Amino acid sequence: MGGVLRAEPVWVETFTGLRMDRFAKLVKVVKERGGNGPGGGRPWCLPLPDRMLLVAVYYRTNLTMRQLAPLFGISPATVCRVIRRLRPLPALERAPRPVADTERLWGVDGTLFPVRDRKAGASSRKYRFSANVRVVIDAETRLVVAAARPAPGSKADAHVWRESGLPALTAGTTVIADGAYLGTGLIVPHRKRAGRPLPRGQEEDDAEHRRVRARVEHTFARMKNWKVLRDYRQKGDGPHHAVQAVAAVHNLAMPR
C-alpha cells in the first residue's frame, strides 16, 4: 500500500512549519547523529527524510501509530520502530552564549503538559497527571537556549530548577524568572508590601521584567502547537525526547 505523505514542500511546511531548506538541515543533523543507520531489524522501507517527516507528523498531530501507518504506507509496527529509533536524534543544541561585552537577558519558566506515564508525572492542576518542564530562552532572539528533563508536575518550580542542571548551564548569565523562584539567585520581581506601593524605579523594573517573561510564555504557546505536548502517551524517556525535539524545531522555525 502506497503512502500519501512524502518529504515534499507541501507536507513538510504543513506539518513542521519549516521551509524545505530548514527541514533539510534538520535531516542532515539527524543523519550525522546516526539516523540513517540500521534499526536492529529489516532495512528501512522509507528514506530518512520521509522517516523524519513521520516523526514530525507524530509530534505535530499526536496521531496514534495505527493512524500514522496508512499515511506513510507502512505497518503500525514499523511506525513504532521509526519513532523509537529517531526520537532522541533531533534534540536541541544549546544556543550560543551572549557575547561578553553585550548585555543580553535570558528568561526561564516552566509549563505543565499531560503525560500517561505514572513514573514521569504526578497529579497537578485541574486534576491532570502532568510533567513539569523548565525552558530557558534568549529574550533577544527568542530562541530556546536549553530545556531540562521533565519532572513530576507536583514539584515546586524552585525545587525543579535546582535539580534540573540548568543553574550550571546559565552560570554567569543574567536570567530572570517569576516570584516562584525566590531564593534561587535568579532575578525575580520586586515584592509588594501590604499598604506600601512600589517606588517608581521598582515599578519600571517590574514592567521590563514582565515584558521579557512574556516572551517565555509565547515560546510555550508556539511549542504547544505540537500536540504531543498536550497529551503524551508513551513511557520512559519519551517526554524528554519530545520536549528536546520540539524545542529544536521551534528554533529552526524562528525567523533569522
C-alpha positions in Angstrom: 0.0 0.0 0.0 1.4 3.3 -1.0 1.5 6.2 1.4 0.2 9.7 1.0 2.8 11.8 2.8 6.3 12.3 1.5 9.1 14.7 2.3 7.9 17.3 -0.2 7.5 21.1 0.4 3.7 20.9 0.8 3.8 18.3 3.5 7.0 19.5 5.2 5.8 23.1 5.6 2.3 22.0 6.7 3.4 19.6 9.4 6.7 21.1 10.6 6.3 24.8 10.0 9.8 24.7 8.4 10.9 25.7 4.9 12.4 22.8 2.9 15.9 24.2 3.4 15.4 24.3 7.2 13.9 20.8 7.1 16.9 19.6 5.1 19.2 21.0 7.8 17.3 19.0 10.4 17.6 15.8 8.4 21.3 16.5 8.0 21.7 16.8 11.8 19.8 13.6 12.3 21.9 11.8 9.7 25.1 13.0 11.3 23.9 11.6 14.6 23.4 8.1 13.1 19.8 8.4 12.0 20.4 6.6 8.7 22.0 3.5 10.4 20.3 0.2 10.8 17.3 -0.1 13.2 18.2 -3.5 14.5 16.0 -5.4 12.1 15.0 -5.3 8.4 16.2 -2.4 6.2 14.2 0.7 6.4 11.4 0.9 3.8 11.3 4.7 3.9 14.2 7.1 3.1 15.5 9.2 6.0 13.7 12.4 5.0 10.3 10.5 5.0 11.1 8.9 8.3 12.0 12.3 9.8 8.7 13.7 8.4 6.9 10.8 10.1 8.3 11.7 13.5 7.4 15.4 12.8 3.8 14.4 11.9 3.6 12.3 15.1 4.8 15.2 17.3 2.7 17.8 15.5 -0.6 15.9 15.4 -0.2 13.3 18.2 -1.9 10.7 16.0 -1.6 7.0 17.1 0.7 4.5 15.3 -2.3 2.9 13.7 -3.5 6.3 12.3 0.0 7.2 11.0 0.7 3.9 9.2 -1.7 4.3 6.2 -0.5 7.9 5.7 3.0 6.6 5.0 2.1 3.2 3.5 3.8 1.2 6.3 2.7 -1.0 9.2 2.0 0.3 12.7 4.9 -1.8 13.9 7.2 0.0 11.5 5.9 3.4 12.6 6.7 2.5 16.2 10.2 1.3 15.2 10.9 4.5 13.3 9.8 6.8 16.1 11.7 4.9 18.7 14.9 5.0 16.6 14.7 8.6 15.6 13.1 10.4 18.5 16.4 11.0 20.5 18.3 12.4 17.5 16.7 15.8 16.7 17.5 17.0 20.2 18.0 20.7 21.0 21.6 22.0 20.5 22.3 24.7 23.1 22.1 28.2 21.7 25.4 30.2 21.8 26.0 32.2 24.9 25.8 36.0 24.7 28.9 37.9 23.7 30.7 39.0 26.8 30.5 42.7 26.1 26.8 42.7 25.1 24.1 42.9 27.7 21.6 40.1 27.0 18.8 38.7 29.1 17.7 35.1 29.4 14.4 34.1 30.8 13.3 30.9 32.5 9.9 29.5 33.3 8.1 26.1 33.5 5.0 24.7 32.0 2.9 21.5 32.6 2.0 19.0 29.9 -0.2 15.9 30.5 1.5 12.5 30.4 0.3 9.0 30.8 3.4 7.5 32.4 2.9 7.4 36.2 6.7 7.5 36.8 7.2 10.6 34.7 4.3 12.7 36.0 2.2 13.5 39.1 -1.3 14.7 39.8 -1.2 18.5 39.4 -3.5 21.4 38.3 -7.0 20.6 37.0 -6.6 17.0 38.3 -4.4 16.1 35.3 -1.4 13.8 35.5 1.3 16.1 34.3 5.0 16.6 33.9 6.8 19.9 34.6 9.4 21.1 32.1 11.8 24.1 32.5 12.8 26.1 29.4 15.4 28.9 29.2 15.1 31.3 26.3 17.2 34.2 25.0 15.0 37.3 25.3 16.6 39.0 22.3 16.5 36.2 19.7 13.6 34.3 21.3 15.5 31.0 20.7 15.3 28.2 23.3 18.7 28.1 25.0 18.0 24.9 27.0 15.2 22.6 28.1 15.5 20.4 31.2 14.3 16.9 31.6 10.6 16.9 32.7 9.9 16.5 36.4 6.7 15.4 38.1 4.1 18.2 37.9 3.5 18.3 41.6 7.1 19.7 42.4 7.6 23.4 43.1 9.2 25.5 40.4 12.2 26.5 42.6 12.8 22.8 43.5 12.6 21.7 39.9 15.0 24.5 38.9 17.7 23.4 41.4 17.5 19.8 40.3 17.3 20.5 36.6 21.0 21.1 35.8 20.1 24.5 34.3 21.8 26.6 37.1 25.2 25.3 35.9 24.3 26.0 32.2 23.2 29.5 33.0 26.0 30.5 35.4 27.4 33.9 34.6 24.4 35.0 32.6 21.6 37.3 33.7 18.4 35.1 34.0 15.0 36.4 35.1 12.1 34.4 36.5 8.8 34.9 38.3 8.3 35.1 42.0 8.2 31.3 42.4 12.0 31.3 42.0 12.7 33.5 45.1 15.9 32.4 46.8 17.4 30.7 43.7 19.7 33.5 42.7 17.6 34.4 39.7 16.2 37.9 39.1 12.6 38.0 40.3 10.1 40.8 40.5 10.1 43.2 43.5 7.8 42.1 46.3 5.0 44.4 47.2 4.4 45.0 50.9 0.9 45.4 52.3 -0.2 49.1 52.1 3.2 50.1 50.5 3.2 50.9 46.8 6.4 50.1 45.0 8.8 53.0 44.3 8.6 54.3 40.7 12.0 52.8 39.8 10.9 49.3 41.0 7.7 49.5 39.1 9.6 50.3 35.9 11.9 47.3 36.6 8.9 45.1 37.0 7.4 46.3 33.8 10.6 45.4 31.9 10.6 42.1 33.8 7.1 41.3 32.6 8.0 42.2 29.0 10.8 39.6 29.0 8.9 36.9 30.8 6.0 37.3 28.3 8.4 36.0 25.6 8.9 32.8 27.6 5.1 32.3 27.6 4.9 33.0 23.9 7.6 30.3 23.4 5.5 27.8 25.3 2.4 28.7 23.2 4.4 28.1 20.0 5.8 24.8 21.3 2.4 23.5 22.3 1.3 23.8 18.7 3.0 20.4 18.6 0.1 18.5 20.1 2.3 15.8 21.5 2.9 18.3 24.4 -0.8 18.3 25.1 -1.2 14.6 25.9 1.9 12.4 25.8 1.1 8.7 25.7 4.4 6.8 25.6 6.5 5.9 28.6 10.2 6.1 29.6 12.3 8.9 28.1 9.6 9.8 25.5 8.5 13.0 27.2 12.1 14.2 27.4 12.9 13.4 23.8 9.6 15.1 22.7 10.5 18.4 24.5 14.0 18.4 23.1 12.8 17.8 19.5 10.0 20.3 19.7 12.5 22.9 21.1 14.9 22.2 18.2 12.2 22.6 15.5 11.0 25.7 17.3 14.5 27.3 16.9 14.7 26.3 13.3 11.3 27.8 12.5 12.2 31.2 14.1 13.0 33.9 11.6 16.7 34.8 11.5 
